[in-house]
């Protein structure tokens, strides 16, 4: 139910949260990224009347889409990992991944280009991965087996007990499967991912193959807890898939589930205030005020789910009396990394590229120091990720052309943004580096002639589009202090105190279990569990 801001002022003095409550709980979700849309779809199927408010004109948040001159670009996430998480979400919605997505297995899963000229393909299938490791470092296969066995066990344990959890009851963590592993788990949390890699391989490129998944967590191997070696289960055992049509087809599919369940989705609706009724030191949000093309609109609510940037919510939307942290707390939190993003439409095929490509610098320490260290700067040369989906899916580019999405991890620095001469010159150097390292020499010599479409984004653009804290491209880093239950839950934002608002919940990258599309999907289900009072570990069997 909505009304104008003027009528809201007249009614709020006489109506209380209890008298305004209806039999069907009214829930407002702030943000239509994957977490917001998924939360809305699940809550609607669980009996809520749900409205989603999205400030932008598009859905998907960072997982957006850009179309230009017959090229179609995903603007954010491009790896389809943890397929069982998507399978489970769609099952809860009464459908399946197979019905909603056209998934294509990738072989090789990705190609790696080293600065010294070495190029290797990481194949599909554990046995073939073992052969690759043995070919580069004879005798490493047995140690890799130990590493991957541990990664697989840790992943299964996390999926069953740590990811689908509200962390509201210690009993959920008292499962024998956890208790019997307390010693190894403690070692995984106190040691780093780099430590585990050191004990497994010495070849520089193999070390980078095992270490690069830390970037998916907005970190680097030396700072990532050792438990995150579980990420190698995803690419080296399970393999990588691609939804034909692009990653945004996932957003389209989740939007379909939300609308089919009766969710109202409003774009161009920026939330500007969350008035609350006080009750001692706590309070209850009584309505959500959003700026739309019609002016200020008020949305009555019983629950509010913040699937948006937490720093913006805390510092701009909440009354100071209900904020969970001050400036000092935010100063000690880690926003993760920023990203220099390039979307390039090229007038020729680049046959030396695979679908996923990783370009690794020889001096990784210097690269990560530039991104995460005390003296931060744009790394040059840089470790770079390049997605060329047109290698798999001709429909995303015109005939004979290539579609490239380029991500360069960089400092979370809002001063870096598209259009600045220095930033664009840096992007030019990155394109030249990709061309040289991949062996596309003629392409490198005539860049301007071959690039038909060019769009760049920097951390400052993420601030503009998503109110992103410090321009973070993924969300807060999954450091030890910002992981598992320390990252928070549906009632407590990451690293902060529990909410002082009884009907405010959290979903998305700023809460548990973390950053990335699968984790945001899981956070949506954790909101449902919280509102049901379900304190168990593990996913819901049904709605």
C-alpha positions in Angstrom: 0.0 0.0 0.0 1.3 3.4 -0.9 0.3 7.0 -0.3 1.8 10.4 -0.8 4.2 11.9 1.7 1.7 14.6 2.6 -1.0 12.1 3.6 1.7 10.1 5.5 2.4 13.1 7.7 -1.3 13.4 8.6 -1.7 9.7 9.4 1.6 8.9 11.2 0.6 10.9 14.2 -2.4 8.7 14.9 -1.5 5.3 13.5 0.8 2.9 15.3 2.7 -0.1 13.9 0.3 -2.5 15.6 -2.9 -0.8 14.2 -1.4 -0.6 10.7 -0.5 -4.3 10.6 -2.5 -6.5 8.3 -3.0 -10.3 8.2 -0.7 -10.6 5.2 2.7 -9.1 6.2 3.8 -6.3 4.0 7.5 -6.3 3.2 9.5 -3.7 1.4 12.8 -4.8 -0.2 15.3 -2.0 -0.9 17.3 -2.8 -4.0 16.7 -5.1 -7.0 20.0 -6.8 -7.3 20.1 -10.5 -7.2 19.7 -10.5 -3.4 16.7 -8.2 -3.4 14.9 -10.0 -6.2 15.5 -13.4 -4.7 14.4 -12.3 -1.3 11.3 -10.9 -2.8 10.5 -14.0 -4.7 11.0 -16.3 -1.7 9.1 -14.1 0.7 6.1 -13.7 -1.7 6.0 -17.5 -2.0 6.0 -17.7 1.8 2.9 -15.5 2.1 4.2 -11.9 2.2 3.0 -9.0 0.1 6.2 -7.7 -1.3 7.3 -4.5 -3.0 10.8 -4.0 -4.3 12.1 -0.5 -4.7 15.0 0.1 -7.1 16.6 3.5 -7.6 17.9 2.6 -11.1 16.0 2.0 -14.3 17.3 -1.5 -14.6 17.2 -4.7 -12.5 20.2 -6.8 -11.3 22.3 -4.2 -9.6 26.0 -5.0 -10.4 24.8 -7.9 -12.5 23.4 -5.6 -15.1 23.4 -5.6 -18.9 24.6 -3.1 -21.5 23.6 -3.3 -25.1 25.3 -1.2 -27.8 25.7 -1.6 -31.6 24.5 -5.3 -31.5 26.9 -6.2 -28.7 25.5 -7.4 -25.4 27.6 -7.1 -22.3 27.2 -8.4 -18.8 28.3 -5.5 -16.6 29.4 -7.5 -13.6 29.5 -11.1 -12.5 30.5 -13.5 -15.2 31.4 -16.8 -13.5 28.6 -19.4 -13.0 29.8 -21.3 -10.0 28.1 -23.2 -7.1 25.4 -24.6 -9.4 23.6 -26.4 -6.6 22.8 -23.0 -5.0 20.9 -21.9 -8.1 19.3 -25.4 -8.5 18.0 -25.2 -4.9 16.7 -21.6 -5.3 14.7 -22.5 -8.4 13.4 -25.7 -6.7 12.0 -23.5 -3.9 10.3 -21.5 -6.6 8.7 -24.6 -8.2 11.0 -24.8 -11.2 14.5 -25.7 -12.0 17.8 -24.4 -13.4 17.3 -26.6 -16.5 13.9 -24.9 -17.2 15.1 -21.4 -16.5 18.7 -21.4 -17.9 20.5 -22.8 -21.0 23.7 -23.9 -19.3 26.8 -24.7 -21.3 29.8 -26.5 -19.7 33.1 -24.8 -20.5 36.2 -26.8 -21.4 38.7 -25.4 -20.8 37.2 -23.7 -17.7 39.6 -20.9 -18.3 43.0 -20.0 -19.9 45.9 -18.5 -17.9 48.5 -16.1 -19.5 51.6 -15.6 -17.4 53.8 -12.5 -17.8 56.7 -14.6 -18.9 54.7 -15.9 -21.9 53.6 -19.3 -20.5 50.0 -20.1 -21.4 48.0 -23.0 -20.0 44.4 -24.2 -20.2 42.7 -25.3 -17.0 40.6 -28.2 -18.2 37.3 -29.6 -17.1 37.6 -32.6 -14.8 39.7 -33.3 -11.7 41.9 -36.0 -13.4 42.9 -33.7 -16.2 43.6 -30.9 -13.7 45.9 -33.3 -11.9 47.7 -34.0 -15.2 48.2 -30.3 -15.8 49.8 -29.8 -12.3 52.0 -32.9 -12.9 53.2 -31.5 -16.2 54.3 -28.2 -14.7 55.5 -29.6 -11.4 56.3 -33.3 -11.4 55.3 -34.9 -8.1 52.7 -32.3 -7.3 49.7 -34.5 -8.2 49.5 -36.3 -4.8 49.7 -33.0 -2.9 47.0 -31.5 -5.2 44.8 -34.5 -4.4 45.2 -33.8 -0.6 44.4 -30.1 -1.2 41.3 -30.8 -3.3 40.0 -33.5 -0.9 40.3 -31.0 1.9 38.7 -28.3 -0.3 35.8 -30.5 -1.2 35.2 -31.6 2.4 35.3 -27.9 3.6 32.9 -26.9 0.9 30.4 -29.6 1.7 30.6 -28.7 5.4 30.1 -25.0 4.7 27.2 -25.7 2.4 25.5 -27.9 5.0 26.2 -25.9 8.1 27.6 -22.4 7.7 26.2 -20.8 4.6 22.4 -21.4 5.0 22.3 -20.1 8.6 21.0 -17.2 10.6 23.6 -17.9 13.4 20.8 -17.3 15.9 21.3 -20.5 17.8 24.5 -22.1 19.0 22.8 -25.5 18.7 23.0 -25.2 14.9 26.8 -25.4 15.2 26.7 -28.3 17.6 26.3 -30.9 14.9 28.8 -33.8 15.2 30.0 -33.1 11.7 31.3 -29.7 13.0 32.4 -30.8 16.5 34.6 -33.6 15.1 36.4 -31.1 12.8 37.0 -28.4 15.3 40.7 -28.8 15.2 41.1 -28.7 11.4 38.6 -25.9 11.3 40.5 -23.8 13.7 43.7 -24.3 11.6 41.8 -23.2 8.5 40.6 -20.1 10.2 43.9 -19.0 11.8 46.1 -19.9 8.8 46.0 -18.2 5.5 45.1 -19.4 2.0 48.7 -18.6 1.1 49.9 -21.0 3.8 47.9 -23.9 2.4 49.1 -23.2 -1.1 52.7 -23.0 0.1 52.4 -26.5 1.4 51.0 -27.8 -1.9 52.9 -26.4 -4.9 56.0 -24.3 -5.7 55.5 -23.6 -9.4 54.6 -19.9 -9.7 51.7 -20.3 -12.1 50.2 -23.2 -10.1 50.4 -21.2 -7.0 48.4 -18.4 -8.8 45.8 -20.9 -10.1 45.2 -22.0 -6.5 45.3 -18.4 -5.1 43.3 -16.4 -7.6 39.9 -17.4 -6.2 40.7 -15.1 -3.2 39.9 -12.2 -5.6 36.3 -13.5 -5.9 36.2 -12.8 -2.2 37.6 -9.3 -2.6 40.9 -10.3 -1.0 44.3 -11.8 -1.7 45.8 -15.1 -0.7 47.9 -13.8 2.2 44.9 -12.3 3.9 42.2 -14.8 3.0 41.6 -17.4 5.8 42.8 -20.9 4.8 39.2 -22.2 4.8 38.7 -20.5 1.5 40.8 -23.1 -0.2 37.3 -24.6 -0.6 36.9 -22.3 -3.6 39.1 -24.6 -5.6 36.4 -27.2 -5.4 34.3 -25.0 -7.6 36.6 -24.6 -10.6 39.0 -27.5 -10.4 36.5 -30.3 -9.5 33.0 -29.1 -10.3 34.0 -27.1 -13.4 32.6 -23.9 -14.9 29.4 -23.4 -16.8 27.9 -20.5 -18.7 24.2 -19.5 -19.1 23.8 -18.9 -22.8 22.6 -15.4 -23.4 24.8 -14.1 -20.6 24.7 -13.9 -16.8 21.9 -11.5 -16.9 19.6 -14.3 -17.9 19.9 -15.4 -14.3 18.5 -12.0 -13.2 15.7 -12.4 -15.8 14.8 -15.8 -14.5 14.7 -14.6 -10.8 12.6 -11.6 -11.9 10.2 -14.0 -13.5 9.9 -16.0 -10.3 9.3 -12.8 -8.3 6.6 -11.5 -10.6 4.9 -14.8 -10.8 4.7 -14.9 -7.0 3.0 -11.5 -7.1 5.9 -9.2 -6.2 5.6 -5.5 -7.2 8.8 -4.2 -8.6 9.3 -0.4 -8.9 12.2 1.0 -10.7 13.2 4.6 -10.6 12.2 4.5 -6.9 15.0 5.7 -4.6 14.5 5.2 -0.9 15.3 8.4 0.9 13.9 7.9 4.5 12.9 5.1 6.9 10.8 6.8 9.6 10.6 4.7 12.7 8.4 4.7 15.8 10.5 4.5 19.0 10.0 1.9 21.7 12.6 2.6 24.4 16.1 2.3 22.9 14.7 0.3 20.0 12.3 1.2 17.2 10.1 -0.1 14.4 10.2 1.2 10.8 6.6 2.3 10.1 7.0 3.2 6.4 9.5 3.6 3.6 9.7 6.9 1.8 10.9 6.8 -1.8 11.5 9.4 -4.5 9.8 8.4 -7.7 8.8 10.2 -10.9 5.5 11.1 -9.1 7.3 12.8 -6.2 7.7 11.3 -2.8 5.7 8.1 -2.2 5.2 6.3 1.1 5.1 2.5 1.3 3.6 1.1 4.5 5.4 -2.0 5.8 5.6 -4.6 8.5 9.1 -5.6 7.5 11.9 -4.0 5.5 14.8 -5.9 3.9 17.9 -3.9 3.1 19.4 -5.5 0.0 21.4 -2.4 -0.7 24.7 -0.8 0.2 24.9 -1.0 4.0 27.1 2.1 4.4 24.5 4.2 2.5 21.7 2.7 4.6 23.5 3.4 7.9 24.8 6.9 7.1 22.0 8.3 4.9 18.7 6.5 5.5 18.6 5.6 9.2 17.9 8.1 11.9 21.1 8.5 14.0 19.4 7.0 17.0 19.1 3.6 15.1 22.5 3.4 13.5 24.6 0.4 14.5 28.0 2.0 13.9 29.8 5.3 13.9 32.6 6.7 11.7 35.3 5.0 13.7 33.7 1.6 13.1 33.5 2.2 9.4 37.1 3.4 9.4 38.2 -0.1 10.6 36.2 -2.1 8.2 37.5 -3.4 4.9 35.4 -2.4 1.8 37.3 -4.9 -0.4 38.5 -3.9 -3.8 37.5 -1.6 -6.5 37.6 -2.4 -10.2 38.6 -0.8 -13.5 35.9 -2.2 -15.8 36.1 -2.2 -19.6 33.5 -3.4 -22.0 34.9 -3.7 -25.5 33.2 -4.6 -28.8 35.9 -5.7 -31.2 35.6 -5.9 -35.0 37.5 -9.3 -35.3 37.8 -12.6 -33.7 40.5 -13.1 -31.0 41.2 -16.8 -31.3 43.9 -16.8 -28.7 41.4 -16.1 -26.0 39.1 -18.6 -24.3 35.8 -17.8 -22.7 37.5 -17.0 -19.3 41.0 -15.7 -19.3 43.4 -14.8 -16.4 46.5 -12.6 -17.0 48.9 -13.0 -14.1 51.8 -10.6 -13.3 55.1 -12.2 -12.2 55.2 -10.0 -9.1 51.9 -10.8 -7.5 52.9 -9.3 -4.2 53.5 -5.9 -5.8 50.2 -6.2 -7.6 48.2 -6.9 -4.5 50.1 -4.3 -2.5 48.9 -1.7 -5.1 45.3 -2.8 -4.6 45.2 -3.5 -0.9 48.3 -2.0 0.7 49.0 1.2 2.5 50.3 3.0 -0.6 47.5 2.2 -3.1 47.6 2.9 -6.8 46.5 1.5 -10.1 48.7 -1.6 -10.7 50.7 -1.5 -13.8 51.3 -4.0 -15.2 48.2 -5.6 -13.7 46.7 -9.0 -13.2 43.6 -8.9 -15.3 40.5 -10.9 -15.9 39.0 -11.0 -19.4 35.7 -12.7 -20.3 35.1 -13.3 -24.0 31.6 -14.8 -23.9 31.4 -14.6 -27.7 33.9 -17.5 -27.8 31.0 -19.6 -26.5 27.9 -17.6 -27.4 27.9 -15.9 -30.8 24.6 -14.2 -30.0 26.3 -11.6 -27.8 28.3 -10.1 -30.6 27.9 -9.4 -34.4 29.2 -12.0 -36.8 33.0 -12.0 -36.9 33.3 -9.8 -33.8 34.3 -10.4 -30.2 32.7 -9.2 -27.0 35.2 -8.5 -24.1 34.5 -7.8 -20.5 37.7 -6.8 -18.6 38.1 -6.5 -14.9 41.3 -5.0 -13.3 41.3 -5.3 -9.5 42.2 -1.8 -8.2 41.9 0.2 -5.0 38.4 1.0 -3.7 38.9 4.7 -4.5 35.9 6.8 -5.5 38.2 9.3 -7.2 38.8 6.8 -10.0 36.0 7.1 -12.6 35.3 6.8 -16.3 36.0 9.8 -18.4 39.0 11.0 -16.5 42.0 11.3 -18.9 44.4 9.5 -16.5 41.9 6.7 -15.9 41.1 6.3 -19.6 44.9 6.3 -20.4 45.3 3.5 -17.9 42.5 1.5 -19.6 44.4 2.0 -22.9 47.5 0.4 -21.3 45.5 -2.5 -20.0 44.1 -3.2 -23.5 47.6 -3.1 -25.0 48.8 -5.4 -22.2 46.0 -7.9 -22.9 46.8 -7.8 -26.7 50.6 -8.3 -26.1 50.4 -11.1 -23.5 47.8 -13.0 -25.5 49.9 -12.9 -28.7 47.4 -10.7 -30.7 50.2 -8.5 -31.9 48.4 -7.0 -34.9 45.4 -6.2 -32.7 47.7 -4.4 -30.3 49.2 -2.2 -33.0 45.9 -0.9 -34.3 43.6 -0.8 -31.2 41.6 2.3 -32.3 40.8 0.7 -35.7 39.5 -2.5 -34.1 37.4 -1.3 -31.1 33.8 -0.6 -32.2 32.4 -0.2 -28.7 34.1 1.0 -25.6 32.6 1.6 -22.2 34.6 2.0 -19.0 33.6 2.1 -15.3 35.6 2.9 -12.2 34.9 2.9 -8.5 33.5 6.4 -8.7 30.9 5.1 -11.1 29.9 2.4 -8.6 29.3 5.1 -6.1 27.1 7.0 -8.5 25.1 3.9 -9.7 24.8 1.9 -6.4 25.9 4.2 -3.6 28.7 1.7 -3.3 30.8 2.2 -0.2 34.2 3.5 -1.3 33.3 2.3 -4.8 33.6 -1.4 -3.8 33.0 -3.6 -6.9 32.0 -6.7 -5.0 31.3 -5.7 -1.4 33.2 -6.0 1.9 36.2 -8.3 1.8 35.7 -11.8 3.3 38.5 -11.3 5.8 38.4 -13.4 9.0 36.8 -10.6 10.9 34.2 -10.3 8.1 33.5 -14.0 7.5 30.9 -16.6 8.6 29.0 -15.5 11.7 31.3 -12.5 12.1 30.0 -11.1 8.8 26.6 -10.8 10.5 23.2 -12.2 9.5 19.7 -11.2 8.6 19.3 -9.2 11.8 22.9 -8.0 12.3 24.9 -6.3 9.5 28.5 -7.3 8.9 30.9 -6.4 11.6 28.3 -4.1 13.3 26.0 -4.3 16.3 22.6 -5.9 16.0 20.0 -3.7 14.4 18.0 -1.5 16.8 15.0 -1.7 14.5 12.9 -4.7 15.2 11.6 -5.1 11.6 14.8 -4.3 9.6 16.6 -7.3 8.0 19.6 -7.5 5.7 20.4 -9.4 2.5 23.2 -9.3 0.0 26.9 -8.9 -0.1 27.1 -6.9 3.2 25.8 -9.8 5.2 26.5 -13.5 5.6 27.6 -15.5 3.8 29.4 -13.0 1.6 30.0 -11.6 -1.9 29.1 -13.2 -5.2 25.8 -14.3 -6.9 25.5 -17.6 -5.1 26.2 -16.1 -1.7 23.6 -13.3 -2.3 21.0 -16.0 -3.2 21.8 -17.8 0.1 21.4 -14.6 2.0 17.9 -14.2 0.6 16.9 -17.6 2.0 18.4 -16.7 5.4 16.0 -13.8 5.6 13.1 -16.2 5.1 14.5 -18.5 7.8 14.8 -15.6 10.2 11.3 -14.4 9.7 10.1 -18.0 10.1 12.1 -18.3 13.3 14.1 -21.2 11.8 17.4 -21.4 13.6 18.6 -24.6 12.0 21.7 -25.0 9.8 21.1 -26.0 6.1 18.7 -25.0 3.5 14.9 -25.0 3.5 13.3 -28.1 2.0 10.3 -26.2 0.8 8.2 -23.0 1.2 
